[in-house]
């Protein structure tokens, strides 16, 4: 009997630490990967920033000084969604940016916290 092949093939595309990302931020709470196109990493020290890695150009990560609780890239276009809690309240602020145009598309203040339940 021949050995069965694996149902998926794994290939390491890059190592986040090779892009200068601190290993303490390579966790499920700091990294999002909506598709095979973009990876977002939130760093919270020494300063708050969001790093966007375009998998077509992984050697050129885009680092922006942004404070956010969550960051997520649109899988079809260079659109970034951010969520941050408004200090001193239980409200969340949602923002959507076009990275190419460096423009805010939409901003909305939620009357309550937005939570993800799995």
Jmol script that loads the backbone (N, CA, C; Angstrom):
load data "model"
ATOM      1  N   UNK A   1       0.839  -1.171   0.000  1.00  0.00           N
ATOM      2  CA  UNK A   1       0.000   0.000   0.000  1.00  0.00           C
ATOM      3  C   UNK A   1       0.888   1.240   0.000  1.00  0.00           C
ATOM      4  N   UNK A   2       0.621   2.189  -0.882  1.00  0.00           N
ATOM      5  CA  UNK A   2       1.411   3.422  -0.997  1.00  0.00           C
ATOM      6  C   UNK A   2       1.007   4.396   0.104  1.00  0.00           C
ATOM      7  N   UNK A   3       1.965   5.186   0.542  1.00  0.00           N
ATOM      8  CA  UNK A   3       1.700   6.186   1.575  1.00  0.00           C
ATOM      9  C   UNK A   3       0.809   7.285   1.010  1.00  0.00           C
ATOM     10  N   UNK A   4      -0.168   7.704   1.779  1.00  0.00           N
ATOM     11  CA  UNK A   4      -1.068   8.781   1.357  1.00  0.00           C
ATOM     12  C   UNK A   4      -0.350  10.113   1.445  1.00  0.00           C
ATOM     13  N   UNK A   5      -0.607  10.986   0.498  1.00  0.00           N
ATOM     14  CA  UNK A   5       0.014  12.314   0.529  1.00  0.00           C
ATOM     15  C   UNK A   5      -0.807  13.229   1.431  1.00  0.00           C
ATOM     16  N   UNK A   6      -0.163  14.253   1.934  1.00  0.00           N
ATOM     17  CA  UNK A   6      -0.824  15.211   2.819  1.00  0.00           C
ATOM     18  C   UNK A   6      -1.899  15.963   2.040  1.00  0.00           C
ATOM     19  N   UNK A   7      -3.008  16.326   2.702  1.00  0.00           N
ATOM     20  CA  UNK A   7      -4.088  17.031   1.999  1.00  0.00           C
ATOM     21  C   UNK A   7      -3.718  18.464   1.609  1.00  0.00           C
ATOM     22  N   UNK A   8      -2.735  19.047   2.278  1.00  0.00           N
ATOM     23  CA  UNK A   8      -2.272  20.387   1.919  1.00  0.00           C
ATOM     24  C   UNK A   8      -0.755  20.415   1.936  1.00  0.00           C
ATOM     25  N   UNK A   9      -0.206  21.303   1.160  1.00  0.00           N
ATOM     26  CA  UNK A   9       1.248  21.463   1.128  1.00  0.00           C
ATOM     27  C   UNK A   9       1.602  22.761   1.851  1.00  0.00           C
ATOM     28  N   UNK A  10       2.528  22.691   2.777  1.00  0.00           N
ATOM     29  CA  UNK A  10       2.951  23.860   3.547  1.00  0.00           C
ATOM     30  C   UNK A  10       4.280  24.365   3.004  1.00  0.00           C
ATOM     31  N   UNK A  11       4.379  25.698   2.886  1.00  0.00           N
ATOM     32  CA  UNK A  11       5.621  26.314   2.437  1.00  0.00           C
ATOM     33  C   UNK A  11       5.791  27.617   3.209  1.00  0.00           C
ATOM     34  N   UNK A  12       6.931  27.788   3.859  1.00  0.00           N
ATOM     35  CA  UNK A  12       7.186  29.017   4.596  1.00  0.00           C
ATOM     36  C   UNK A  12       7.498  30.128   3.596  1.00  0.00           C
ATOM     37  N   UNK A  13       6.696  31.190   3.649  1.00  0.00           N
ATOM     38  CA  UNK A  13       6.868  32.302   2.718  1.00  0.00           C
ATOM     39  C   UNK A  13       7.838  33.345   3.269  1.00  0.00           C
ATOM     40  N   UNK A  14       7.792  33.582   4.577  1.00  0.00           N
ATOM     41  CA  UNK A  14       8.695  34.536   5.207  1.00  0.00           C
ATOM     42  C   UNK A  14       8.652  34.346   6.707  1.00  0.00           C
ATOM     43  N   UNK A  15       9.607  34.934   7.367  1.00  0.00           N
ATOM     44  CA  UNK A  15       9.665  34.934   8.820  1.00  0.00           C
ATOM     45  C   UNK A  15       9.466  36.370   9.272  1.00  0.00           C
ATOM     46  N   UNK A  16       8.466  36.616  10.096  1.00  0.00           N
ATOM     47  CA  UNK A  16       8.161  37.984  10.513  1.00  0.00           C
ATOM     48  C   UNK A  16       9.333  38.638  11.236  1.00  0.00           C
ATOM     49  N   UNK A  17      10.083  37.871  11.994  1.00  0.00           N
ATOM     50  CA  UNK A  17      11.231  38.458  12.697  1.00  0.00           C
ATOM     51  C   UNK A  17      12.297  38.952  11.726  1.00  0.00           C
ATOM     52  N   UNK A  18      12.372  38.359  10.526  1.00  0.00           N
ATOM     53  CA  UNK A  18      13.349  38.829   9.535  1.00  0.00           C
ATOM     54  C   UNK A  18      12.982  40.203   8.981  1.00  0.00           C
ATOM     55  N   UNK A  19      11.734  40.628   9.208  1.00  0.00           N
ATOM     56  CA  UNK A  19      11.285  41.958   8.779  1.00  0.00           C
ATOM     57  C   UNK A  19      11.418  42.984   9.892  1.00  0.00           C
ATOM     58  N   UNK A  20      12.022  42.570  11.014  1.00  0.00           N
ATOM     59  CA  UNK A  20      12.225  43.489  12.126  1.00  0.00           C
ATOM     60  C   UNK A  20      11.069  43.534  13.108  1.00  0.00           C
ATOM     61  N   UNK A  21      10.181  42.568  13.042  1.00  0.00           N
ATOM     62  CA  UNK A  21       9.046  42.527  13.958  1.00  0.00           C
ATOM     63  C   UNK A  21       9.465  41.783  15.220  1.00  0.00           C
ATOM     64  N   UNK A  22       9.220  42.396  16.355  1.00  0.00           N
ATOM     65  CA  UNK A  22       9.586  41.827  17.643  1.00  0.00           C
ATOM     66  C   UNK A  22       8.778  40.551  17.884  1.00  0.00           C
ATOM     67  N   UNK A  23       9.429  39.443  18.276  1.00  0.00           N
ATOM     68  CA  UNK A  23       8.711  38.180  18.505  1.00  0.00           C
ATOM     69  C   UNK A  23       7.576  38.278  19.521  1.00  0.00           C
ATOM     70  N   UNK A  24       7.639  39.225  20.462  1.00  0.00           N
ATOM     71  CA  UNK A  24       6.562  39.343  21.451  1.00  0.00           C
ATOM     72  C   UNK A  24       5.243  39.773  20.819  1.00  0.00           C
ATOM     73  N   UNK A  25       5.270  40.306  19.587  1.00  0.00           N
ATOM     74  CA  UNK A  25       4.049  40.734  18.902  1.00  0.00           C
ATOM     75  C   UNK A  25       3.565  39.723  17.875  1.00  0.00           C
ATOM     76  N   UNK A  26       4.212  38.590  17.777  1.00  0.00           N
ATOM     77  CA  UNK A  26       3.780  37.552  16.849  1.00  0.00           C
ATOM     78  C   UNK A  26       2.871  36.600  17.623  1.00  0.00           C
ATOM     79  N   UNK A  27       1.650  37.090  17.862  1.00  0.00           N
ATOM     80  CA  UNK A  27       0.633  36.341  18.603  1.00  0.00           C
ATOM     81  C   UNK A  27      -0.715  36.533  17.901  1.00  0.00           C
ATOM     82  N   UNK A  28      -1.693  35.717  18.292  1.00  0.00           N
ATOM     83  CA  UNK A  28      -3.027  35.834  17.696  1.00  0.00           C
ATOM     84  C   UNK A  28      -3.679  37.173  18.007  1.00  0.00           C
ATOM     85  N   UNK A  29      -3.312  37.823  19.095  1.00  0.00           N
ATOM     86  CA  UNK A  29      -3.912  39.113  19.434  1.00  0.00           C
ATOM     87  C   UNK A  29      -3.251  40.286  18.710  1.00  0.00           C
ATOM     88  N   UNK A  30      -2.097  40.063  18.085  1.00  0.00           N
ATOM     89  CA  UNK A  30      -1.383  41.141  17.406  1.00  0.00           C
ATOM     90  C   UNK A  30      -1.271  40.964  15.894  1.00  0.00           C
ATOM     91  N   UNK A  31      -1.498  39.768  15.383  1.00  0.00           N
ATOM     92  CA  UNK A  31      -1.311  39.493  13.950  1.00  0.00           C
ATOM     93  C   UNK A  31      -2.637  39.073  13.333  1.00  0.00           C
ATOM     94  N   UNK A  32      -2.957  39.668  12.161  1.00  0.00           N
ATOM     95  CA  UNK A  32      -4.128  39.234  11.393  1.00  0.00           C
ATOM     96  C   UNK A  32      -3.693  38.904   9.982  1.00  0.00           C
ATOM     97  N   UNK A  33      -4.339  37.885   9.426  1.00  0.00           N
ATOM     98  CA  UNK A  33      -4.066  37.476   8.043  1.00  0.00           C
ATOM     99  C   UNK A  33      -5.412  37.112   7.437  1.00  0.00           C
ATOM    100  N   UNK A  34      -6.025  38.080   6.774  1.00  0.00           N
ATOM    101  CA  UNK A  34      -7.363  37.876   6.223  1.00  0.00           C
ATOM    102  C   UNK A  34      -7.343  36.956   5.004  1.00  0.00           C
ATOM    103  N   UNK A  35      -6.277  36.972   4.261  1.00  0.00           N
ATOM    104  CA  UNK A  35      -6.141  36.119   3.073  1.00  0.00           C
ATOM    105  C   UNK A  35      -4.654  35.872   2.863  1.00  0.00           C
ATOM    106  N   UNK A  36      -4.307  35.340   1.705  1.00  0.00           N
ATOM    107  CA  UNK A  36      -2.893  35.110   1.415  1.00  0.00           C
ATOM    108  C   UNK A  36      -2.212  36.366   0.867  1.00  0.00           C
ATOM    109  N   UNK A  37      -2.916  37.496   0.858  1.00  0.00           N
ATOM    110  CA  UNK A  37      -2.367  38.729   0.277  1.00  0.00           C
ATOM    111  C   UNK A  37      -1.703  39.659   1.286  1.00  0.00           C
ATOM    112  N   UNK A  38      -2.280  39.782   2.494  1.00  0.00           N
ATOM    113  CA  UNK A  38      -1.771  40.754   3.460  1.00  0.00           C
ATOM    114  C   UNK A  38      -1.663  40.146   4.857  1.00  0.00           C
ATOM    115  N   UNK A  39      -0.668  40.620   5.589  1.00  0.00           N
ATOM    116  CA  UNK A  39      -0.524  40.320   7.004  1.00  0.00           C
ATOM    117  C   UNK A  39      -0.429  41.663   7.716  1.00  0.00           C
ATOM    118  N   UNK A  40      -1.183  41.833   8.803  1.00  0.00           N
ATOM    119  CA  UNK A  40      -1.106  43.043   9.629  1.00  0.00           C
ATOM    120  C   UNK A  40      -0.569  42.660  10.995  1.00  0.00           C
ATOM    121  N   UNK A  41       0.372  43.454  11.493  1.00  0.00           N
ATOM    122  CA  UNK A  41       0.928  43.238  12.821  1.00  0.00           C
ATOM    123  C   UNK A  41       0.787  44.534  13.606  1.00  0.00           C
ATOM    124  N   UNK A  42       0.217  44.435  14.815  1.00  0.00           N
ATOM    125  CA  UNK A  42       0.111  45.586  15.713  1.00  0.00           C
ATOM    126  C   UNK A  42       1.238  45.506  16.731  1.00  0.00           C
ATOM    127  N   UNK A  43       2.051  46.538  16.775  1.00  0.00           N
ATOM    128  CA  UNK A  43       3.090  46.636  17.800  1.00  0.00           C
ATOM    129  C   UNK A  43       2.647  47.682  18.811  1.00  0.00           C
ATOM    130  N   UNK A  44       2.865  47.392  20.093  1.00  0.00           N
ATOM    131  CA  UNK A  44       2.404  48.312  21.131  1.00  0.00           C
ATOM    132  C   UNK A  44       3.535  48.919  21.951  1.00  0.00           C
ATOM    133  N   UNK A  45       4.773  48.563  21.652  1.00  0.00           N
ATOM    134  CA  UNK A  45       5.903  49.212  22.320  1.00  0.00           C
ATOM    135  C   UNK A  45       7.145  49.034  21.448  1.00  0.00           C
ATOM    136  N   UNK A  46       8.099  49.895  21.433  1.00  0.00           N
ATOM    137  CA  UNK A  46       8.197  51.086  22.254  1.00  0.00           C
ATOM    138  C   UNK A  46       7.193  52.162  21.843  1.00  0.00           C
ATOM    139  N   UNK A  47       6.675  52.103  20.605  1.00  0.00           N
ATOM    140  CA  UNK A  47       5.610  53.017  20.207  1.00  0.00           C
ATOM    141  C   UNK A  47       4.562  52.209  19.463  1.00  0.00           C
ATOM    142  N   UNK A  48       3.318  52.691  19.467  1.00  0.00           N
ATOM    143  CA  UNK A  48       2.239  51.997  18.781  1.00  0.00           C
ATOM    144  C   UNK A  48       2.402  52.139  17.280  1.00  0.00           C
ATOM    145  N   UNK A  49       2.278  51.012  16.575  1.00  0.00           N
ATOM    146  CA  UNK A  49       2.357  51.054  15.117  1.00  0.00           C
ATOM    147  C   UNK A  49       1.646  49.848  14.534  1.00  0.00           C
ATOM    148  N   UNK A  50       1.284  49.973  13.259  1.00  0.00           N
ATOM    149  CA  UNK A  50       0.707  48.880  12.498  1.00  0.00           C
ATOM    150  C   UNK A  50       1.625  48.637  11.311  1.00  0.00           C
ATOM    151  N   UNK A  51       2.016  47.381  11.144  1.00  0.00           N
ATOM    152  CA  UNK A  51       2.868  47.000  10.016  1.00  0.00           C
ATOM    153  C   UNK A  51       2.014  46.196   9.050  1.00  0.00           C
ATOM    154  N   UNK A  52       1.995  46.616   7.791  1.00  0.00           N
ATOM    155  CA  UNK A  52       1.237  45.929   6.749  1.00  0.00           C
ATOM    156  C   UNK A  52       2.239  45.266   5.820  1.00  0.00           C
ATOM    157  N   UNK A  53       2.102  43.959   5.672  1.00  0.00           N
ATOM    158  CA  UNK A  53       3.007  43.206   4.800  1.00  0.00           C
ATOM    159  C   UNK A  53       2.199  42.735   3.598  1.00  0.00           C
ATOM    160  N   UNK A  54       2.546  43.254   2.433  1.00  0.00           N
ATOM    161  CA  UNK A  54       1.942  42.822   1.172  1.00  0.00           C
ATOM    162  C   UNK A  54       2.732  41.594   0.734  1.00  0.00           C
ATOM    163  N   UNK A  55       2.088  40.446   0.632  1.00  0.00           N
ATOM    164  CA  UNK A  55       2.798  39.218   0.322  1.00  0.00           C
ATOM    165  C   UNK A  55       3.338  39.189  -1.104  1.00  0.00           C
ATOM    166  N   UNK A  56       2.936  40.141  -1.948  1.00  0.00           N
ATOM    167  CA  UNK A  56       3.557  40.278  -3.275  1.00  0.00           C
ATOM    168  C   UNK A  56       4.900  41.002  -3.166  1.00  0.00           C
ATOM    169  N   UNK A  57       5.089  41.777  -2.078  1.00  0.00           N
ATOM    170  CA  UNK A  57       6.337  42.508  -1.830  1.00  0.00           C
ATOM    171  C   UNK A  57       6.692  42.373  -0.351  1.00  0.00           C
ATOM    172  N   UNK A  58       6.951  41.171   0.137  1.00  0.00           N
ATOM    173  CA  UNK A  58       7.150  40.991   1.577  1.00  0.00           C
ATOM    174  C   UNK A  58       8.387  41.672   2.144  1.00  0.00           C
ATOM    175  N   UNK A  59       9.356  41.982   1.310  1.00  0.00           N
ATOM    176  CA  UNK A  59      10.578  42.631   1.794  1.00  0.00           C
ATOM    177  C   UNK A  59      10.385  44.127   2.020  1.00  0.00           C
ATOM    178  N   UNK A  60       9.187  44.663   1.692  1.00  0.00           N
ATOM    179  CA  UNK A  60       8.918  46.088   1.834  1.00  0.00           C
ATOM    180  C   UNK A  60       7.695  46.326   2.725  1.00  0.00           C
ATOM    181  N   UNK A  61       7.779  45.979   4.007  1.00  0.00           N
ATOM    182  CA  UNK A  61       6.616  46.199   4.877  1.00  0.00           C
ATOM    183  C   UNK A  61       6.330  47.683   5.059  1.00  0.00           C
ATOM    184  N   UNK A  62       5.067  48.010   5.189  1.00  0.00           N
ATOM    185  CA  UNK A  62       4.631  49.386   5.393  1.00  0.00           C
ATOM    186  C   UNK A  62       4.351  49.569   6.879  1.00  0.00           C
ATOM    187  N   UNK A  63       5.105  50.437   7.531  1.00  0.00           N
ATOM    188  CA  UNK A  63       4.974  50.668   8.976  1.00  0.00           C
ATOM    189  C   UNK A  63       4.399  52.061   9.185  1.00  0.00           C
ATOM    190  N   UNK A  64       3.269  52.114   9.930  1.00  0.00           N
ATOM    191  CA  UNK A  64       2.608  53.390  10.205  1.00  0.00           C
ATOM    192  C   UNK A  64       2.415  53.561  11.712  1.00  0.00           C
ATOM    193  N   UNK A  65       2.630  54.781  12.230  1.00  0.00           N
ATOM    194  CA  UNK A  65       2.403  55.036  13.664  1.00  0.00           C
ATOM    195  C   UNK A  65       0.908  55.161  13.950  1.00  0.00           C
ATOM    196  N   UNK A  66       0.286  54.050  14.289  1.00  0.00           N
ATOM    197  CA  UNK A  66      -1.161  53.995  14.505  1.00  0.00           C
ATOM    198  C   UNK A  66      -1.427  53.257  15.817  1.00  0.00           C
ATOM    199  N   UNK A  67      -2.342  53.802  16.613  1.00  0.00           N
ATOM    200  CA  UNK A  67      -2.783  53.112  17.822  1.00  0.00           C
ATOM    201  C   UNK A  67      -4.128  52.470  17.517  1.00  0.00           C
ATOM    202  N   UNK A  68      -4.213  51.142  17.681  1.00  0.00           N
ATOM    203  CA  UNK A  68      -5.456  50.427  17.412  1.00  0.00           C
ATOM    204  C   UNK A  68      -5.500  49.147  18.231  1.00  0.00           C
ATOM    205  N   UNK A  69      -6.718  48.724  18.549  1.00  0.00           N
ATOM    206  CA  UNK A  69      -6.913  47.444  19.226  1.00  0.00           C
ATOM    207  C   UNK A  69      -6.954  46.302  18.220  1.00  0.00           C
ATOM    208  N   UNK A  70      -7.389  46.613  16.984  1.00  0.00           N
ATOM    209  CA  UNK A  70      -7.478  45.622  15.914  1.00  0.00           C
ATOM    210  C   UNK A  70      -7.160  46.301  14.591  1.00  0.00           C
ATOM    211  N   UNK A  71      -6.511  45.558  13.701  1.00  0.00           N
ATOM    212  CA  UNK A  71      -6.199  46.055  12.359  1.00  0.00           C
ATOM    213  C   UNK A  71      -6.412  44.910  11.377  1.00  0.00           C
ATOM    214  N   UNK A  72      -7.066  45.207  10.249  1.00  0.00           N
ATOM    215  CA  UNK A  72      -7.393  44.172   9.278  1.00  0.00           C
ATOM    216  C   UNK A  72      -7.372  44.769   7.876  1.00  0.00           C
ATOM    217  N   UNK A  73      -6.700  44.091   6.960  1.00  0.00           N
ATOM    218  CA  UNK A  73      -6.653  44.532   5.563  1.00  0.00           C
ATOM    219  C   UNK A  73      -7.761  43.867   4.767  1.00  0.00           C
ATOM    220  N   UNK A  74      -8.320  44.614   3.819  1.00  0.00           N
ATOM    221  CA  UNK A  74      -9.265  44.057   2.865  1.00  0.00           C
ATOM    222  C   UNK A  74      -8.496  43.113   1.948  1.00  0.00           C
ATOM    223  N   UNK A  75      -8.975  41.894   1.695  1.00  0.00           N
ATOM    224  CA  UNK A  75      -8.203  40.969   0.866  1.00  0.00           C
ATOM    225  C   UNK A  75      -8.166  41.325  -0.614  1.00  0.00           C
ATOM    226  N   UNK A  76      -9.035  42.239  -1.064  1.00  0.00           N
ATOM    227  CA  UNK A  76      -9.102  42.553  -2.490  1.00  0.00           C
ATOM    228  C   UNK A  76      -8.527  43.908  -2.871  1.00  0.00           C
ATOM    229  N   UNK A  77      -8.306  44.777  -1.898  1.00  0.00           N
ATOM    230  CA  UNK A  77      -7.776  46.104  -2.213  1.00  0.00           C
ATOM    231  C   UNK A  77      -6.967  46.604  -1.025  1.00  0.00           C
ATOM    232  N   UNK A  78      -6.263  47.701  -1.225  1.00  0.00           N
ATOM    233  CA  UNK A  78      -5.387  48.231  -0.169  1.00  0.00           C
ATOM    234  C   UNK A  78      -6.189  49.131   0.774  1.00  0.00           C
ATOM    235  N   UNK A  79      -7.150  48.505   1.461  1.00  0.00           N
ATOM    236  CA  UNK A  79      -8.024  49.176   2.411  1.00  0.00           C
ATOM    237  C   UNK A  79      -7.752  48.587   3.790  1.00  0.00           C
ATOM    238  N   UNK A  80      -7.511  49.458   4.768  1.00  0.00           N
ATOM    239  CA  UNK A  80      -7.205  49.047   6.133  1.00  0.00           C
ATOM    240  C   UNK A  80      -8.350  49.439   7.051  1.00  0.00           C
ATOM    241  N   UNK A  81      -8.834  48.490   7.859  1.00  0.00           N
ATOM    242  CA  UNK A  81      -9.862  48.750   8.859  1.00  0.00           C
ATOM    243  C   UNK A  81      -9.217  48.712  10.236  1.00  0.00           C
ATOM    244  N   UNK A  82      -9.553  49.701  11.061  1.00  0.00           N
ATOM    245  CA  UNK A  82      -9.006  49.799  12.418  1.00  0.00           C
ATOM    246  C   UNK A  82     -10.126  49.932  13.430  1.00  0.00           C
ATOM    247  N   UNK A  83      -9.909  49.344  14.601  1.00  0.00           N
ATOM    248  CA  UNK A  83     -10.839  49.495  15.716  1.00  0.00           C
ATOM    249  C   UNK A  83     -10.026  49.884  16.932  1.00  0.00           C
ATOM    250  N   UNK A  84     -10.498  50.890  17.656  1.00  0.00           N
ATOM    251  CA  UNK A  84      -9.816  51.327  18.876  1.00  0.00           C
ATOM    252  C   UNK A  84     -10.854  51.766  19.893  1.00  0.00           C
ATOM    253  N   UNK A  85     -10.595  51.449  21.152  1.00  0.00           N
ATOM    254  CA  UNK A  85     -11.490  51.892  22.216  1.00  0.00           C
ATOM    255  C   UNK A  85     -11.211  53.354  22.519  1.00  0.00           C
ATOM    256  N   UNK A  86     -12.272  54.122  22.679  1.00  0.00           N
ATOM    257  CA  UNK A  86     -12.127  55.533  23.003  1.00  0.00           C
ATOM    258  C   UNK A  86     -11.743  55.625  24.475  1.00  0.00           C
ATOM    259  N   UNK A  87     -10.611  56.280  24.783  1.00  0.00           N
ATOM    260  CA  UNK A  87     -10.150  56.354  26.179  1.00  0.00           C
ATOM    261  C   UNK A  87     -11.198  56.955  27.107  1.00  0.00           C
ATOM    262  N   UNK A  88     -11.365  56.325  28.266  1.00  0.00           N
ATOM    263  CA  UNK A  88     -12.299  56.822  29.267  1.00  0.00           C
ATOM    264  C   UNK A  88     -13.749  56.501  28.993  1.00  0.00           C
ATOM    265  N   UNK A  89     -14.007  55.597  28.028  1.00  0.00           N
ATOM    266  CA  UNK A  89     -15.391  55.240  27.714  1.00  0.00           C
ATOM    267  C   UNK A  89     -15.475  53.749  27.400  1.00  0.00           C
ATOM    268  N   UNK A  90     -16.689  53.301  27.144  1.00  0.00           N
ATOM    269  CA  UNK A  90     -16.879  51.914  26.714  1.00  0.00           C
ATOM    270  C   UNK A  90     -17.233  51.876  25.233  1.00  0.00           C
ATOM    271  N   UNK A  91     -16.915  52.937  24.512  1.00  0.00           N
ATOM    272  CA  UNK A  91     -17.244  53.036  23.094  1.00  0.00           C
ATOM    273  C   UNK A  91     -16.024  52.678  22.246  1.00  0.00           C
ATOM    274  N   UNK A  92     -16.293  52.181  21.046  1.00  0.00           N
ATOM    275  CA  UNK A  92     -15.236  51.880  20.081  1.00  0.00           C
ATOM    276  C   UNK A  92     -15.324  52.837  18.900  1.00  0.00           C
ATOM    277  N   UNK A  93     -14.171  53.115  18.332  1.00  0.00           N
ATOM    278  CA  UNK A  93     -14.062  53.968  17.158  1.00  0.00           C
ATOM    279  C   UNK A  93     -13.595  53.091  16.005  1.00  0.00           C
ATOM    280  N   UNK A  94     -14.376  53.037  14.941  1.00  0.00           N
ATOM    281  CA  UNK A  94     -14.028  52.265  13.755  1.00  0.00           C
ATOM    282  C   UNK A  94     -13.613  53.224  12.656  1.00  0.00           C
ATOM    283  N   UNK A  95     -12.507  52.892  11.976  1.00  0.00           N
ATOM    284  CA  UNK A  95     -12.015  53.740  10.894  1.00  0.00           C
ATOM    285  C   UNK A  95     -11.592  52.865   9.722  1.00  0.00           C
ATOM    286  N   UNK A  96     -11.800  53.390   8.506  1.00  0.00           N
ATOM    287  CA  UNK A  96     -11.396  52.689   7.294  1.00  0.00           C
ATOM    288  C   UNK A  96     -10.546  53.644   6.468  1.00  0.00           C
ATOM    289  N   UNK A  97      -9.360  53.165   6.047  1.00  0.00           N
ATOM    290  CA  UNK A  97      -8.412  53.987   5.297  1.00  0.00           C
ATOM    291  C   UNK A  97      -8.065  53.341   3.965  1.00  0.00           C
ATOM    292  N   UNK A  98      -7.885  54.185   2.944  1.00  0.00           N
ATOM    293  CA  UNK A  98      -7.325  53.740   1.671  1.00  0.00           C
ATOM    294  C   UNK A  98      -5.823  53.975   1.767  1.00  0.00           C
ATOM    295  N   UNK A  99      -5.048  52.907   1.788  1.00  0.00           N
ATOM    296  CA  UNK A  99      -3.603  53.003   1.966  1.00  0.00           C
ATOM    297  C   UNK A  99      -2.939  53.686   0.772  1.00  0.00           C
ATOM    298  N   UNK A 100      -3.379  53.375  -0.449  1.00  0.00           N
ATOM    299  CA  UNK A 100      -2.765  53.957  -1.645  1.00  0.00           C
ATOM    300  C   UNK A 100      -2.971  55.469  -1.716  1.00  0.00           C
ATOM    301  N   UNK A 101      -4.175  55.933  -1.385  1.00  0.00           N
ATOM    302  CA  UNK A 101      -4.484  57.359  -1.454  1.00  0.00           C
ATOM    303  C   UNK A 101      -4.119  58.103  -0.172  1.00  0.00           C
ATOM    304  N   UNK A 102      -3.727  57.331   0.871  1.00  0.00           N
ATOM    305  CA  UNK A 102      -3.433  57.904   2.185  1.00  0.00           C
ATOM    306  C   UNK A 102      -4.600  58.783   2.650  1.00  0.00           C
ATOM    307  N   UNK A 103      -5.812  58.199   2.541  1.00  0.00           N
ATOM    308  CA  UNK A 103      -7.025  58.956   2.877  1.00  0.00           C
ATOM    309  C   UNK A 103      -7.957  58.124   3.743  1.00  0.00           C
ATOM    310  N   UNK A 104      -8.629  58.812   4.671  1.00  0.00           N
ATOM    311  CA  UNK A 104      -9.646  58.162   5.491  1.00  0.00           C
ATOM    312  C   UNK A 104     -10.914  58.060   4.659  1.00  0.00           C
ATOM    313  N   UNK A 105     -11.466  56.869   4.577  1.00  0.00           N
ATOM    314  CA  UNK A 105     -12.692  56.650   3.809  1.00  0.00           C
ATOM    315  C   UNK A 105     -13.915  56.860   4.687  1.00  0.00           C
ATOM    316  N   UNK A 106     -13.864  56.294   5.880  1.00  0.00           N
ATOM    317  CA  UNK A 106     -15.022  56.346   6.768  1.00  0.00           C
ATOM    318  C   UNK A 106     -14.566  56.250   8.213  1.00  0.00           C
ATOM    319  N   UNK A 107     -15.313  56.898   9.083  1.00  0.00           N
ATOM    320  CA  UNK A 107     -15.052  56.843  10.510  1.00  0.00           C
ATOM    321  C   UNK A 107     -16.396  56.797  11.216  1.00  0.00           C
ATOM    322  N   UNK A 108     -16.492  55.924  12.227  1.00  0.00           N
ATOM    323  CA  UNK A 108     -17.757  55.800  12.947  1.00  0.00           C
ATOM    324  C   UNK A 108     -17.471  55.496  14.413  1.00  0.00           C
ATOM    325  N   UNK A 109     -18.167  56.215  15.279  1.00  0.00           N
ATOM    326  CA  UNK A 109     -18.051  55.984  16.711  1.00  0.00           C
ATOM    327  C   UNK A 109     -19.234  55.130  17.138  1.00  0.00           C
ATOM    328  N   UNK A 110     -18.936  53.916  17.619  1.00  0.00           N
ATOM    329  CA  UNK A 110     -19.975  53.001  18.050  1.00  0.00           C
ATOM    330  C   UNK A 110     -20.451  53.397  19.455  1.00  0.00           C
ATOM    331  N   UNK A 111     -21.742  53.267  19.764  1.00  0.00           N
ATOM    332  CA  UNK A 111     -22.242  53.607  21.096  1.00  0.00           C
ATOM    333  C   UNK A 111     -21.836  52.573  22.154  1.00  0.00           C
ATOM    334  N   UNK A 112     -21.268  51.472  21.727  1.00  0.00           N
ATOM    335  CA  UNK A 112     -20.837  50.420  22.651  1.00  0.00           C
ATOM    336  C   UNK A 112     -19.600  49.749  22.087  1.00  0.00           C
ATOM    337  N   UNK A 113     -19.020  48.853  22.871  1.00  0.00           N
ATOM    338  CA  UNK A 113     -17.841  48.132  22.404  1.00  0.00           C
ATOM    339  C   UNK A 113     -18.220  47.092  21.367  1.00  0.00           C
ATOM    340  N   UNK A 114     -17.360  46.947  20.375  1.00  0.00           N
ATOM    341  CA  UNK A 114     -17.524  45.913  19.367  1.00  0.00           C
ATOM    342  C   UNK A 114     -16.647  44.746  19.794  1.00  0.00           C
ATOM    343  N   UNK A 115     -17.244  43.577  19.904  1.00  0.00           N
ATOM    344  CA  UNK A 115     -16.451  42.421  20.328  1.00  0.00           C
ATOM    345  C   UNK A 115     -16.607  41.297  19.318  1.00  0.00           C
ATOM    346  N   UNK A 116     -15.584  40.485  19.266  1.00  0.00           N
ATOM    347  CA  UNK A 116     -15.556  39.331  18.390  1.00  0.00           C
ATOM    348  C   UNK A 116     -15.840  38.112  19.232  1.00  0.00           C
ATOM    349  N   UNK A 117     -16.861  37.365  18.882  1.00  0.00           N
ATOM    350  CA  UNK A 117     -17.143  36.144  19.637  1.00  0.00           C
ATOM    351  C   UNK A 117     -16.987  34.962  18.695  1.00  0.00           C
ATOM    352  N   UNK A 118     -16.185  34.034  19.135  1.00  0.00           N
ATOM    353  CA  UNK A 118     -15.908  32.852  18.324  1.00  0.00           C
ATOM    354  C   UNK A 118     -16.641  31.642  18.850  1.00  0.00           C
TER     355      UNK A 118
END
end "model"
wireframe off; spacefill off
backbone 0.3
color backbone group
